[in-house]
Amino acid sequence: MHNKRKFDLQLFAALEGQTGTAQITANAREIDFVTSFSKNLQALTDIMGISRFVKKANGTSLNTKTATGTLESGVVAEGDEIPLSQFKVDEKPIDTITLEKYRKGVTAEAIAEHGYDVAVAMTDEEFKTELQDIVLNRFYDFMKTGTLKSTESTFQMGVAMSIGRVKDKFKKIHRTATGVAVWVNTLDLYKYIGATPITIQTAFGMDYVENFMGADVMFISSELEEGQIIATPINNMIGYFVDPGDSEFAQAGLAYTTDPETGLIGFHTEGNYSRALSESYALMGLRLFAEYQDAIAVITVSAGTGGSGE
């Protein structure tokens, strides 16, 4: 009679909570995603002069400001009462910042056919680019609502007047512009410079050139229409965010990896076994904003009167 040996299968099972290769790979992927996203955005905000993002609660209204008032004369006779200069700042709600949810899935078949690096890593990169575009598109839409408007005859005059108008506005509300950022249409710029070489750099999907045509930084974008120029003082811009790493999310079983230094975006990846998918989730509540809407110049270069020429 043969001896029957019994095995306790629990002895051979993986330990509960054990960290294996799959977990390490997924965690590294999450860290790389949030770190590279934050570094790219930080590179742009450094150029814009935004030193940090201001944390806001989910659903907070974002307001633009309008400052009015007149500085009274400082020439006061001996013993007379010094006149009181009165200024006021009106705020107008223009947007609401909320935490938004995004999801991407890659099938097991796609991974088997194209390999991990193509099917997953490259789609992660595209996912990140799409998230960047959401932030930038909203920023462009907001900047186009600037109230300092004029029509100029040439591209060169349009750039010059955009800078002059925002500096003049800041002077009138008794603020000092630390520099001016200008946005121009891609084709307009190249029509103007012709074959003249310029050094263009890129940050967070924005092309820019520094110290050009009187602007401290000039951004080049096809998001602007031809003949459209936008400008604002560098210190008029500000960034807001909703923290996706809220501890209460983790308590609810929704733990997202975030950059510990910035907390600008949350990212999580896991396998969906019921559908054989590698799924990625992103949480993001980001706004690039300008405090004073009436310190944003939106200039139109009139067609038929010189256009983008000199």
C-alpha positions as CSV (number, residue, x, y, z in Angstrom):
1,M,0.0,0.0,0.0
2,H,1.4,3.3,-1.0
3,N,1.8,6.0,1.6
4,K,-0.3,9.1,0.9
5,R,1.4,12.4,1.7
6,K,-0.7,15.3,2.5
7,F,0.6,18.8,1.7
8,D,-0.6,22.0,3.4
9,L,-1.0,24.2,0.3
10,Q,-1.0,27.3,2.6
11,L,2.7,26.7,3.2
12,F,3.4,27.3,-0.5
13,A,1.1,30.3,-1.0
14,A,2.6,33.8,-1.2
15,L,2.6,35.7,2.0
16,E,-0.2,38.1,2.5
17,G,0.9,41.6,1.7
18,Q,4.1,40.4,0.1
19,T,5.6,42.9,-2.4
20,G,6.6,41.2,-5.6
21,T,8.0,42.2,-8.9
22,A,4.7,43.3,-10.3
23,Q,4.1,45.7,-7.4
24,I,7.5,47.2,-7.6
25,T,7.1,47.7,-11.4
26,A,3.7,49.3,-11.0
27,N,4.9,51.6,-8.2
28,A,7.9,52.7,-10.1
29,R,5.7,53.4,-13.1
30,E,3.4,55.6,-10.9
31,I,6.3,57.5,-9.4
32,D,7.8,58.1,-12.8
33,F,4.5,59.4,-14.2
34,V,3.7,61.9,-11.4
35,T,7.4,63.0,-11.1
36,S,7.9,63.7,-14.8
37,F,4.5,65.5,-15.1
38,S,5.3,67.7,-12.1
39,K,8.8,68.5,-13.3
40,N,7.6,69.5,-16.7
41,L,4.9,71.8,-15.2
42,Q,7.4,73.2,-12.8
43,A,9.8,74.1,-15.7
44,L,6.9,76.1,-17.3
45,T,5.8,77.8,-14.1
46,D,9.4,78.8,-13.3
47,I,9.5,80.6,-16.7
48,M,6.1,82.2,-15.9
49,G,7.3,83.4,-12.6
50,I,4.9,81.2,-10.6
51,S,6.9,80.2,-7.6
52,R,4.3,77.8,-6.2
53,F,0.8,76.5,-6.6
54,V,-1.9,77.6,-4.1
55,K,-3.9,74.7,-2.6
56,K,-7.6,75.0,-2.9
57,A,-10.5,72.9,-1.7
58,N,-12.4,70.9,-4.3
59,G,-15.2,73.0,-5.8
60,T,-13.6,76.4,-4.9
61,S,-14.6,79.3,-7.0
62,L,-11.7,81.1,-8.7
63,N,-12.1,84.9,-8.9
64,T,-10.4,87.6,-10.9
65,K,-9.7,91.0,-9.5
66,T,-10.3,94.5,-10.6
67,A,-8.5,97.3,-8.7
68,T,-9.8,100.9,-8.8
69,G,-8.9,104.0,-6.9
70,T,-6.9,107.2,-7.0
71,L,-3.8,108.2,-5.0
72,E,-4.4,111.6,-3.4
73,S,-1.8,114.4,-3.6
74,G,1.0,114.1,-1.0
75,V,1.4,117.9,-1.0
76,V,-0.1,118.8,2.4
77,A,0.3,122.0,4.3
78,E,1.7,121.9,7.8
79,G,-1.0,120.9,10.3
80,D,-3.6,120.0,7.6
81,E,-5.2,116.6,7.5
82,I,-3.6,114.2,5.1
83,P,-6.2,113.2,2.5
84,L,-7.1,109.5,2.5
85,S,-6.4,107.6,-0.7
86,Q,-9.1,105.1,-1.3
87,F,-8.7,101.9,-3.3
88,K,-10.9,98.9,-3.7
89,V,-10.6,95.5,-5.3
90,D,-13.6,93.9,-6.8
91,E,-13.7,90.2,-7.3
92,K,-15.6,88.3,-10.0
93,P,-16.0,84.5,-10.1
94,I,-14.9,83.2,-13.4
95,D,-14.1,79.5,-12.9
96,T,-14.4,76.6,-10.4
97,I,-11.5,74.3,-9.6
98,T,-12.5,70.7,-9.2
99,L,-10.8,67.4,-8.9
100,E,-11.3,65.5,-12.2
101,K,-10.9,61.8,-12.9
102,Y,-9.3,60.2,-15.9
103,R,-8.8,56.5,-16.9
104,K,-6.9,54.6,-19.5
105,G,-6.9,50.9,-20.3
106,V,-4.5,48.7,-22.3
107,T,-5.6,45.1,-23.2
108,A,-3.6,42.0,-22.6
109,E,-3.8,41.4,-26.4
110,A,-2.2,44.7,-27.2
111,I,0.6,44.0,-24.7
112,A,1.1,40.5,-26.2
113,E,1.2,41.8,-29.7
114,H,3.3,45.0,-29.3
115,G,5.2,44.4,-26.0
116,Y,5.0,46.2,-22.7
117,D,7.1,49.2,-23.7
118,V,5.0,50.1,-26.7
119,A,1.5,49.1,-25.4
120,V,1.8,50.5,-21.9
121,A,4.8,52.8,-21.5
122,M,4.2,54.8,-24.7
123,T,0.5,55.1,-24.0
124,D,1.3,56.4,-20.5
125,E,3.3,59.1,-22.2
126,E,0.4,60.0,-24.5
127,F,-1.9,60.0,-21.5
128,K,0.4,62.5,-19.8
129,T,0.5,64.7,-22.8
130,E,-3.3,64.8,-23.0
131,L,-3.5,65.8,-19.4
132,Q,-1.0,68.6,-20.1
133,D,-3.1,69.8,-23.0
134,I,-6.2,70.0,-20.7
135,V,-4.4,72.4,-18.4
136,L,-3.0,74.5,-21.2
137,N,-6.2,74.7,-23.3
138,R,-8.1,76.0,-20.3
139,F,-5.3,78.5,-19.6
140,Y,-5.5,79.8,-23.2
141,D,-9.3,80.1,-23.1
142,F,-9.0,82.1,-19.9
143,M,-6.3,84.4,-21.2
144,K,-8.4,85.2,-24.3
145,T,-10.9,86.9,-21.9
146,G,-8.5,89.7,-21.1
147,T,-10.1,93.1,-21.2
148,L,-7.2,95.3,-22.4
149,K,-8.0,95.3,-26.0
150,S,-6.8,97.2,-29.1
151,T,-6.2,96.8,-32.8
152,E,-2.8,97.5,-34.2
153,S,-1.5,97.6,-37.8
154,T,1.5,95.4,-37.6
155,F,2.8,92.4,-35.7
156,Q,5.7,94.4,-34.2
157,M,3.4,97.2,-33.1
158,G,1.0,94.6,-31.6
159,V,3.7,93.1,-29.5
160,A,5.0,96.5,-28.4
161,M,1.5,97.7,-27.5
162,S,0.6,94.5,-25.6
163,I,3.6,95.0,-23.4
164,G,3.0,98.8,-23.0
165,R,-0.7,98.3,-22.1
166,V,-0.1,95.7,-19.3
167,K,2.8,97.8,-17.8
168,D,0.6,100.9,-17.9
169,K,-2.3,99.0,-16.2
170,F,-0.1,97.7,-13.4
171,K,1.3,101.2,-12.9
172,K,-2.2,102.6,-12.6
173,I,-3.1,100.1,-9.9
174,H,0.2,100.8,-8.2
175,R,1.8,97.5,-8.8
176,T,5.2,96.9,-10.4
177,A,5.4,94.4,-13.3
178,T,8.4,92.1,-12.6
179,G,8.4,91.3,-16.3
180,V,6.0,90.6,-19.2
181,A,5.0,87.4,-20.8
182,V,3.6,87.5,-24.4
183,W,1.8,84.9,-26.4
184,V,1.8,85.0,-30.2
185,N,0.6,82.8,-33.1
186,T,3.2,80.4,-34.5
187,L,2.7,81.5,-38.1
188,D,2.7,85.2,-37.2
189,L,6.1,84.9,-35.5
190,Y,7.7,83.1,-38.4
191,K,6.3,85.5,-41.0
192,Y,7.9,88.3,-39.0
193,I,11.3,86.7,-38.4
194,G,11.7,85.1,-41.9
195,A,14.9,83.2,-42.0
196,T,16.3,84.9,-38.9
197,P,17.4,82.1,-36.4
198,I,16.0,82.2,-32.9
199,T,16.5,79.8,-30.0
200,I,13.2,78.1,-29.1
201,Q,12.8,76.1,-25.9
202,T,9.9,73.9,-24.7
203,A,8.4,73.4,-21.3
204,F,5.2,71.5,-20.5
205,G,4.2,71.5,-24.2
206,M,4.8,75.3,-24.6
207,D,7.4,76.7,-27.0
208,Y,9.0,79.9,-25.9
209,V,11.9,82.3,-26.5
210,E,13.3,84.5,-23.9
211,N,14.1,88.2,-24.1
212,F,12.6,88.7,-27.5
213,M,11.0,91.8,-29.0
214,G,10.8,93.5,-25.6
215,A,9.1,90.5,-23.9
216,D,10.8,88.8,-21.0
217,V,9.4,85.6,-22.4
218,M,7.4,85.0,-25.6
219,F,5.3,81.9,-26.0
220,I,4.6,80.6,-29.4
221,S,1.4,78.7,-30.0
222,S,-1.1,77.7,-32.6
223,E,-3.8,78.0,-29.9
224,L,-3.9,81.7,-30.7
225,E,-5.5,82.8,-34.0
226,E,-3.4,84.5,-36.6
227,G,-3.2,88.2,-35.8
228,Q,-3.9,87.6,-32.1
229,I,-1.4,88.7,-29.4
230,I,-1.8,88.2,-25.6
231,A,0.3,89.6,-22.8
232,T,0.3,90.0,-19.1
233,P,2.8,90.8,-16.3
234,I,4.7,87.8,-15.1
235,N,3.7,88.5,-11.5
236,N,0.0,88.5,-12.5
237,M,0.0,84.8,-13.1
238,I,-0.7,82.2,-10.4
239,G,-1.3,78.5,-10.1
240,Y,-4.0,76.6,-8.2
241,F,-4.5,72.9,-7.4
242,V,-6.7,70.5,-5.5
243,D,-4.6,67.9,-3.7
244,P,-5.3,64.4,-5.2
245,G,-3.4,62.8,-2.3
246,D,-6.0,63.6,0.3
247,S,-5.6,61.0,3.1
248,E,-9.4,60.4,3.2
249,F,-9.1,59.0,-0.4
250,A,-6.6,56.4,0.8
251,Q,-8.8,55.6,3.8
252,A,-11.6,54.9,1.3
253,G,-9.3,52.5,-0.6
254,L,-8.4,55.0,-3.3
255,A,-4.6,55.4,-2.8
256,Y,-3.0,57.5,-5.6
257,T,0.7,58.1,-6.0
258,T,1.6,61.8,-5.9
259,D,4.7,63.8,-6.1
260,P,5.5,64.5,-2.4
261,E,7.0,67.9,-3.3
262,T,4.1,69.3,-5.3
263,G,1.0,67.0,-5.0
264,L,-0.2,68.3,-8.4
265,I,-1.5,65.1,-9.8
266,G,-2.4,61.6,-8.6
267,F,-1.7,58.4,-10.6
268,H,-2.5,54.8,-10.0
269,T,-2.2,51.7,-12.1
270,E,-3.6,48.2,-11.5
271,G,-4.7,45.1,-13.4
272,N,-8.3,44.5,-14.2
273,Y,-8.5,40.7,-14.3
274,S,-12.2,40.5,-15.2
275,R,-11.4,42.3,-18.5
276,A,-7.6,41.5,-18.8
277,L,-6.7,45.1,-18.9
278,S,-3.8,47.2,-17.5
279,E,-5.7,50.2,-16.2
280,S,-4.3,53.6,-15.3
281,Y,-6.2,56.3,-13.3
282,A,-5.3,60.0,-12.9
283,L,-6.8,62.6,-10.5
284,M,-6.1,66.2,-11.3
285,G,-7.4,69.6,-10.3
286,L,-5.1,72.2,-11.9
287,R,-5.5,75.8,-13.1
288,L,-3.0,78.3,-14.5
289,F,-4.7,81.7,-13.8
290,A,-4.2,85.4,-13.8
291,E,-5.3,87.5,-10.8
292,Y,-6.2,90.6,-12.7
293,Q,-8.2,90.0,-15.8
294,D,-8.0,93.7,-16.7
295,A,-4.2,93.3,-16.8
296,I,-4.4,90.9,-19.7
297,A,-3.9,92.5,-23.1
298,V,-5.6,90.9,-26.1
299,I,-4.4,92.6,-29.2
300,T,-5.6,92.2,-32.8
301,V,-3.3,92.8,-35.7
302,S,-5.7,94.1,-38.4
303,A,-5.7,92.3,-41.8
304,G,-4.9,94.4,-44.9
305,T,-2.9,97.0,-43.0
306,G,0.4,95.5,-42.8
307,G,-0.6,92.2,-41.1
308,S,2.3,90.5,-39.5
309,G,4.9,92.5,-41.3
310,E,7.1,95.1,-40.0
